[in-house]
Amino acid sequence: MTLKNLPALMFSLNLLWLPAIALQAAEAPTAADTNGGVHENVPPDVRKSVLAAVEQWKQAVIKKDRRALESIFDSDLSYGHTTGEVVNKAGTIERALDPAQSFSAINITDVAVRAYGDFALVTHKIAFHVVKGDVTTVASLSGIDVWVKKPHGWQLLARQLTRLPQQPAS
């Protein structure tokens, strides 16, 4: 399977390639369960490097850093939004740089990392603090990322986000 085929598979989140590479997971050291009960299977150094890449993405989005986003996103990026729209690398960068909105903060919680050779799955909850004009809203989402290890570091290959259920007012 080539990386060019992976975005189409990721859209449906069937992750058909996962069983084929999941056998590698048995060889990796295990870490403690994380928030959400997802069991990590990643060595500490790999977890640290993947989370550093996630942090670089976060800072690049907040700072609207085109150059950093170009480096962080894989050329075959497939980014599934909560609207159902799936955007490639160029479209994702343009959305991040949209002058009509900015992000004052991005909070990432309940992170779990699982590594399968040169791929890492990262599940998380993410809160985008979106600023449009004088109004700030928070989009609370849950997602799964696929990061791929390249010679120059981890790159985001695919992401699928889902809106969290609305919590009743107390």
C-alpha positions in Angstrom: 0.0 0.0 0.0 1.3 3.4 -0.8 0.9 6.6 1.2 -1.1 8.1 -1.7 -3.9 5.5 -0.9 -4.0 6.2 2.8 -6.0 9.4 2.9 -9.0 7.7 1.1 -8.9 5.0 3.7 -8.6 7.4 6.6 -11.7 9.3 5.5 -14.0 6.4 6.5 -11.8 5.8 9.6 -11.9 2.1 8.8 -8.1 2.2 9.0 -7.9 -1.0 6.9 -4.1 -0.9 7.0 -4.0 -1.0 10.8 -4.4 -4.8 11.3 -1.5 -5.4 9.0 0.9 -3.2 11.0 -0.6 -3.8 14.4 1.5 -6.9 14.7 4.5 -4.7 15.3 2.8 -3.3 18.4 3.5 -6.5 20.3 7.2 -5.8 20.0 7.0 -2.3 21.5 7.3 -1.5 25.2 4.1 -0.7 26.9 3.2 2.4 28.9 0.4 2.9 31.4 -3.1 3.5 30.4 -3.9 7.2 29.8 -7.1 9.3 30.1 -10.0 7.7 28.3 -8.7 4.2 29.0 -6.7 4.0 25.7 -3.7 1.8 26.3 -0.4 3.2 24.9 2.2 0.9 23.4 4.9 3.5 22.7 8.4 3.8 23.9 9.0 7.0 25.9 11.3 8.6 23.4 8.9 8.0 20.5 6.0 9.4 22.6 8.1 12.5 23.4 9.0 13.1 19.7 5.4 12.6 18.5 4.0 15.0 21.2 6.7 17.5 20.2 5.4 17.4 16.7 1.8 17.9 18.0 3.1 20.9 19.9 4.8 22.3 16.8 1.6 22.0 14.9 -0.3 23.8 17.6 2.1 26.7 17.8 2.2 27.0 14.0 -1.6 27.3 13.8 -1.7 29.8 16.6 1.1 31.9 15.1 -0.2 31.4 11.5 3.2 30.2 10.5 2.9 29.0 6.9 6.5 27.7 6.7 6.1 25.6 9.8 2.7 24.2 8.6 4.3 23.3 5.2 6.9 21.3 7.1 4.6 19.7 9.6 1.9 18.5 7.1 2.7 15.5 4.9 2.2 16.1 1.2 -0.6 13.5 1.2 -2.4 15.1 4.2 -6.1 14.3 4.5 -7.9 16.4 7.2 -11.5 15.4 8.0 -13.4 18.3 9.6 -16.5 18.0 11.7 -18.6 19.3 8.8 -17.7 16.2 6.8 -15.4 18.2 4.5 -12.0 16.5 3.8 -9.2 18.9 2.9 -5.8 18.3 1.5 -2.5 19.9 2.6 -2.9 23.2 0.6 -6.5 23.6 1.7 -5.7 22.9 5.4 -2.9 25.5 5.3 -5.2 28.1 3.7 -7.9 27.4 6.4 -5.3 27.9 9.2 -4.1 31.2 7.6 -7.6 32.6 7.0 -7.4 36.3 7.9 -11.1 36.3 9.0 -10.3 34.1 12.1 -7.4 33.2 14.4 -6.8 30.9 17.3 -6.0 32.5 20.7 -5.3 29.0 22.2 -5.6 25.3 21.4 -5.9 23.0 24.4 -5.1 19.3 23.8 -6.1 16.8 26.5 -6.7 13.1 27.0 -3.8 12.3 24.7 -2.9 8.7 23.9 -0.1 7.7 21.5 0.3 4.3 19.9 3.2 3.5 17.6 3.3 1.0 14.7 6.7 1.2 13.0 6.9 4.6 11.1 3.3 5.4 12.0 1.8 6.8 15.2 -1.9 7.1 16.1 -2.7 9.9 18.4 -6.2 10.2 20.0 -7.1 13.3 21.8 -9.7 15.9 22.8 -8.9 19.3 21.4 -10.5 22.8 22.2 -9.9 25.4 19.5 -10.4 29.0 20.9 -11.6 30.6 17.7 -11.5 34.4 17.4 -13.6 36.1 14.7 -13.8 39.8 15.1 -14.5 40.6 18.7 -16.0 37.2 19.4 -14.2 34.2 20.8 -15.9 30.7 20.7 -14.5 27.4 21.8 -14.9 24.4 19.5 -14.6 21.2 21.7 -13.7 18.2 19.5 -12.4 14.7 19.7 -10.0 13.3 17.1 -7.6 10.8 15.8 -4.4 11.7 14.0 -2.0 9.6 11.9 1.6 10.8 12.1 4.3 9.3 9.8 8.0 9.3 10.6 10.0 10.9 7.8 13.8 11.5 7.6 13.3 15.0 8.9 10.8 14.1 11.7 7.1 13.3 12.3 4.5 14.7 9.9 0.7 14.8 10.1 -0.6 12.5 7.5 -4.3 12.3 8.4 -6.7 13.7 11.0 -10.4 13.2 11.6 -12.2 15.4 14.1 -15.7 14.9 15.7 -17.7 17.4 17.8 -18.1 16.4 21.4 -21.7 16.1 22.6 -23.1 19.3 24.1 -23.1 19.2 27.9 -26.4 20.3 29.6 -26.2 23.7 31.4 -26.0 23.3 35.2 
